[in-house]
Structures are given as C-alpha cells and as structure tokens.
Amino acid sequence: MSTNEILIVNKIGRADGDYGCYCPHCGKPMFFSEDDLDDIRGSQYQHSRVISLMTGERCDGWLEVSADAGFSRILFDQGEE
C-alpha cells in the first residue's frame, strides 16, 4: 500500500519503445503515455495498478518525475544513483 506522499523519481528508462520508471511506492515498473522526455520530466503521475491479485491490493501512489531525471536506454538497467 502506498503513502499519500508524492515521491520523486530520479531515473527513467525505456522498454519496448515506451518510457517508464520503477514506482517509488511499490517498486513495480510503470509506463508513461507521453512520447517525449520533456513532457515526462517535471510531471506528476499516479500509479494505479493492482499489485496483488490475491488480495486486490492496489498501489495508487503518486510520484513526480524530477525535472532533471536521468535516462537509461534500458529501463531495468537502473545502475547506481
């Protein structure tokens, strides 16, 4: 379950042509509908996703992508901060 706090994301990446990041609330990947990094950086998003099918638990956490968020061509290669 997520907190009400808007958490900052400092690294985004790409997978299968879509930009995404790891949700700072639940740790699961999430993807953005925008196709331009400039539209994603500095924006806020809600990760509305069921994270447990058995319990029906949802993430619903809010995040803000830092205006100077780093970019990795491979989403799951997040490296060291």
N, C-alpha and C positions, 0 to 999 in steps of 0.2 A: 504494500500500500504506500502511496506517495504522501509527501507532506504538502502543505499549502504553499510552501516557499517556492519561488521561481528560481531555479538553479541555473547557473551559467555553464554553457558548453564551449570549450576552447578548441575543439578539434572536430572537423567534419571530413568526410571522405566520400568515395563513390563506390557503388556496387551495382553491376548490371545496368550502368548508364544513369542511375539515379543518385542524387546527393543524399547523404544520411549521416547519422551520428548514433552513438550509444546514449540512451536515455540516462541522465544522471540520477533518476529516481529508482528505476527498476533494473538498469544495466542491460536491457534488451535493445537491439537495433531499432531505429525508427527512420523513416524516409520523408523527404520534403517534396511537395508538389512542384516547387519552383525549379526552373532550369538554369538559373543564373546565380552564381555565388554572391553577387552584390545584393540580390533580393533576399537571400537567406541570412547573411551576416547582419546582426543588429535586430533581427526579428524574434518574436516570441511565438512558441508553439505549445500545443497541448498534446501529450502522448496518450491518446485514447485507445488503449489496447487491453484486451483480456490477457492476463499473464498467467492465469491458472485455469484450465478448463474444468478441473475437478471442483474447485471452489467458486469459480466465477469471478475471482478477484481481478480487478482492473487496475491499471496504473493511473491514468488520468492526471499525471504530473505535468506541471508547466515548466518550460525551460526557455532560456533566451540564448541565442547563438551570439557569442561575443562578436563585436564589430571587426575585430582583428583575429578571428578564429583561424587556426592553422588548417591546412588542407593536405590530405594524403590521397593519392590516386587510388589507393586500395582501402576501403572502409575498415576492414578488420585488421589492418596493419597500423595500429594507433601509436606504436613506439613509445618512447619516453617523453614526458612533458618537459 
